[in-house]
């Protein structure tokens, strides 16, 4: 999965993804379990945005509603922080196709953890 941040501001993250052909299930669309990775990154990016790069979520739970099949190719993810306390956050995410059609909705309750040095390869 390739991803590219489009914007991070005020607890809202927008990310462009490219789902490769290798993610395709026998039905011809992205396999459902792999979509969880997209949603995790989308919601995690919202926490990074809200915390100015200092915190990441550790999901305590995550729900996903599959609205439409997810095609391979370009996708847009939008994540937002619903509420963030000192230790726990409530976050939501959406996955859209290139035309802006809603494909997947997700939400999570997450424990907040500090970003550790070297976590992002730096």
Number of C-alpha atoms within 10 A of each C-alpha: 13 9 17 11 14 12 14 21 15 14 21 23 26 23 20 21 21 15 22 14 14 10 19 17 12 8 8 13 16 21 18 15 9 13 17 16 11 23 26 21 19 30 32 25 31 30 31 23 23 20 17 13 14 14 19 23 26 16 19 11 10 15 13 17 11 15 12 12 16 22 19 20 16 15 22 25 28 24 29 26 24 16 12 18 9 7 10 17 21 19 27 25 27 22 28 19 21 12 8 11 13 18 19 22 19 20 23 24 20 22 19 20 13 12 14 10 8 7 7 7 5 5
